[in-house]
Amino acid sequence: MEKTDIIIVGSGIAALQLARRLQDHFYVMIITKDEIESGNSYLAQGGVAAPIGLKDSVHSHLKDTLEAGCYHQLEDSVKELLVDGKRIVESLVNEGAPFDREDDGSLSLGMEGAHSEYRILHSGGDQTGKFLMNHLLKSLSREKVQFVEREMVYELVKNDRGQCCGVKTKDKDDAIRFYYAPHIVLATGGIGGLYPSTSNHPSVTGDGMALAFLAGAKLSDMEFIQFHPTLLWSDGKTCGLISEAVRGEGAILLNDAGKRIMEGVDPLMELAPRHIVAECIYKERRKGRNVYLDISRIEDFQGKFPSIFALCSKHHISIEAGRIPVSPGCHFMMGGIVTDRVGRTNIPGLYAIGEVACSGIHGANRLASNSLLEGLVYGERLGEYLIESGVRSSALVYSPFDRIVEGEPISIPFHADELKEGMMNHVGIIRKEEGLSAHLEWLNEQPLTFHEHIDFNSREEIHLYFMWVVSLLVTESALLRTESRGGHIRSDFPMEDNAGWLKRKMVLQKNEGRLRVDDHEQNETKIYA
Ligand code: SIN
């Protein structure tokens, strides 16, 4: 490819949708640290939520989204997501995207937790992410969209005007490379890999959030982390997702005494918002009881959920027995890099879309199957914005090589498992001041600080450093929010505090190597050591 106009870091649904939109106008490079077929979007089982059913409406989908997010969202942004999402999903259907259909040819719409209508489009039963990714990949021109695989971006390069204009990477042999373009887009996903139990691909370790923070971007809502209630539990660990669509088809949650555990917890029972179901399963398991999804009422389980059937078979769980052992695990980050409606960050030339971004649509807890929708909408919207605004040739008027600063040589003194255990035990499903402070103390004891320019011997060390950065941002945010809301549950502050916290946000930013937290509602700024 002769030149690159736009670099996209990450290769999930938001990245591919953006590349697809841009390819008739620009040269695009997609850089991914693994292979295109790895990553979270490929793993998505449930589907894409969109208000396209005959009885459904944007209003109803909006109501469900706001309720699941505990009203912490920007309502206008959510409405815009759903209006645009409906249009984009309809156009995907019209172009022949492989959504499952009923025998009469109509779209098959599934149900998931906290939805009041059947509105989940799915593909291949429970293989929606894979089918949709393949559909988008097929539509990309390899002349206009170049894939750089197995290279990890570990620094954002800025020019002397402070505009983001490039990335520094390490390839699979740990060799350093630089790539430049006037627009850099982060689409790197969430932070599941910071926890030992996660539905995410293990490579998803918050890289984009760390990169952006270290370059001076603003992040927010980092305390809001969704734990999916039902990961398969086998051999003393979680080993993959059991989609909420299984509960949508009628599965119920029982403990090993046969008690239906959601009874008396929430009127929606198994289809209550995820944080409520996850907390209930977690508490039950803490009492020493196992929890199972009873799937005996579901007809043709294998036909409806082929990849879950295969996952259970791989772990010697018999579907015929009708019970799948489950436990919660980290699933989705609601917070992230603060962006506007098209994905712009506070750093000119740097954009963020998909799970890595915090655009105000998910609030304290994301509604099921709104994430693929987010990727489709924000990928398209940023594409339209970039096409309209054109490539800023001025961004590259500087001498990048003068600006390349030698990185600080850093070595990492801890093992990933130590950090992950600390996150699960103290910054997991239920948090309290004592545990959060203990984990923060452990993080602060590490001989590390926030560096914009870093040098590591290996990619493994970069991962650990980024995990340390993100863990610190999550833990500090969780300590500051003294209430429970959605994916942030504090046993020492068990209630929602609408008077004090409903729309209040902490905005995190690097300040001369230290952490600056702005609380705009209280007009307060604090700098932490
Ligand atoms: C699931 O299939 O349960 C996950 C889908 C989602 O997170 O939206």
Boltz pocket constraint, residues with backbone or C-beta under 6 A from the ligand:
constraints:
  - pocket:
      binder: B
      contacts: [[A, 44], [A, 45], [A, 46], [A, 47], [A, 242], [A, 243], [A, 244], [A, 245], [A, 367], [A, 368], [A, 369], [A, 370], [A, 371]]
      max_distance: 6.0
